[in-house]
């Protein structure tokens, strides 16, 4: 970094202005938080806690009928996904190996003659 600053390849005046600012230390702390991923980890933790609290409250106060409706909707969604996967054509099967040997032994189409 020092070599880059000494080389003159970048304008150092904006860096000097930033370093002279009264909140420069806060900026460095914010950059460190961002680079270390501390902020994103805390947001993920907070989201997980909110989801847990929401589920707890829903289980406590939501009537059973509403919960069963939500469960039915989830099951319908799963059924739609499964129906799409069943509707897709199956992968072509490779021809059986040693077809000549099977017919020679008296096996035709999987049945013994």
PyMOL commands that set and color helices and strands:
alter all, ss='L'
color gray80, all
select helices_A, chain A and resi 2-7+13-20+24-36+38-61+64-87+99-104
alter helices_A, ss='H'
color red, helices_A
select strands_A, chain A and resi 107-108+111-112
alter strands_A, ss='S'
color yellow, strands_A
deselect
rebuild
show_as cartoon
